[in-house]
């Protein structure tokens, strides 16, 4: 199963403001998100990210499975929502058993850090926005080793956003 981390960051590497806000993210065009979302059959996210998307009124695609990591446990609020409170390597194994082929690693920072630390990310697609926040939530939290990558592609947009597509090289 392929795991692709796809997130927006500020130029200085933050995925959200210190208070969790992401009002700085461009929403004026698709930036390739539609094609990427069509390519995945599942989404992995932490409980906080999941609750935030639900609070914003985001609808779950019934054709995809949503795996939500939560230490405290949670109740599924849909047939295609699968809470998980174990190790990320065990989650990946479960997803393979469930027949998943391509997962979108959505975040947050702790979940991304855990997947990176365990060598479970195959590709990263980072939408770098042309602004610096000066602080906030980092892309990876708890990363204890370098994560080396090879650039596969880059695309620039008229807004100054740059989409970087990397292959992760140092899998465990």
N, C-alpha and C positions, 0 to 999 in steps of 0.2 A: 504494500500500500504506500502510495506517495503522499507525503505531508508537505503542503506549501504554506509557509507563513506569509500572509499578505496583509499589510497594515500601512497606515499613513504615519509619517514622522515629521517632526520639525527638522530644520537643518541641523540643529544641535542634538538630534536623536531622541526626542521625547514623543510619546504617543498620546499624551494628554497633559493638561495643565496640572499644577499641584492639587487642585480641587477635583480633578478628573474631567474637567471640561475639554471639549474638543471643537469649540466654536470656530477655531482657526482653520479647520479642514475645508478645502474647496468642495463645493457641491454643485458647481455650475455646469458640469458635464460628466459624462460617464467615466472617463479616464481608464477605459478597458475593464471596468468592474463587471459589466454585464457578461462579457465573454468569459471572464475568469469564473464568475459564479456558476455559469452554465457548465463549466468543466469539472466541478466538484460534485460528489454525492453525499458529502457530510461536512459538518462544521464542528470544530472543537473550540470551546471557550470556557473561561472561568465563570463562576457564579455571578460575580459582580458585573462582568461584561454582558452576560445573558440578561440579568435583571434590568440593566440599563437599556438594552435594545428593546426589551418588552415594554418598559416604561415609556419609551419614545414612540410606541405604537407600531414597531416593526412587526410585520407578519412573517411567520415561519413558512418556508416553502414546503408543502406537504410531500414533495418528491425527495427531500433530503432528510438525513438524520442529524440531530443536534446532540452532541455529547457535551455535557456540562460538568466540569470539575468543581467539586465542592467538598471541603473538609467537614463542614457541618451537616452535610446531607441536605436534600431538598426533595420536594415532590415534583414529579413531572406534570407539566401543565399542557401536555399534548401527547398524542400517540407516537410522534416522532422525536420526542425529547427523552434523552437517556442520562439521568444524573449518574455521576461516577465519583467515588470518594477514595480511590486507590492510587497507586503509583502510575505515572504516565506511560511507562513501558507496558504495564498490564492493560491500560486503556487501549494502546495501539494493538496489542494482541487480540483484545475483544473486538476491535473494529475489523481486524482481518477476519476473525471468525464470523462476524456479521456480514462479510462479503463486500466491505467498503474498498474502493479502488483509489480514490483521490480525496483527501481531506483538506479543508481550509482551516489552518490554525489562525484563529481570529484574535486571541489574546485573553487576558491582559498580560502584563509584564511578568508576573510570577509564573503563569502557565507557559509563556514563551521561553522563559529562562529554564524551566524544568525540561521542556522538550529539547532545547538546545543542549543543555548539560548532559542529557542522556543520548545525544546523537540521533534524535528522532525527526529532525527536520531535513527534508531533501532539497527544497528550494525556498528562497526568500524573494518576495516581490514587495519592494518598499517604495511607496509613493512619498518622495521627499518634497515637502512644501517649502517655498522660499521665504521662511521666516524663522527666527530663533526665539525660543520661549524663555531661555535663561534658567529653566528649572521645570520640574514636573515628574511625570511617570516615565521611566526609561523604557526602551524597547525590550530589553532583557533585564530581569531582576534575578540575582543569585547565580549568575554565570561565573563559574570558577575556572574556566579555561578559554583559550582563544577559539573563536569560531571562524575558520578560514573558508573563503568563498571564491568562486570563479564567476566573473561577469558573463552572463549569457546574452543580455540585451539591455539597452537603455532607450528610453523614449522621452523626448522633451515635448512639453505642451506650451501653448502661447501664454498661459498664465504664469509660467516659470516653474511649474511642477515638473519633476523628473521622476519617471518610473524606472526603478532599477530592478533587474531580474537576475538573481544569482543562483548558482548551484552550490550547495554546501559540500565542501570537500572532506572534512575530517569527521566522518561518521565513526561512532564507537564500534 
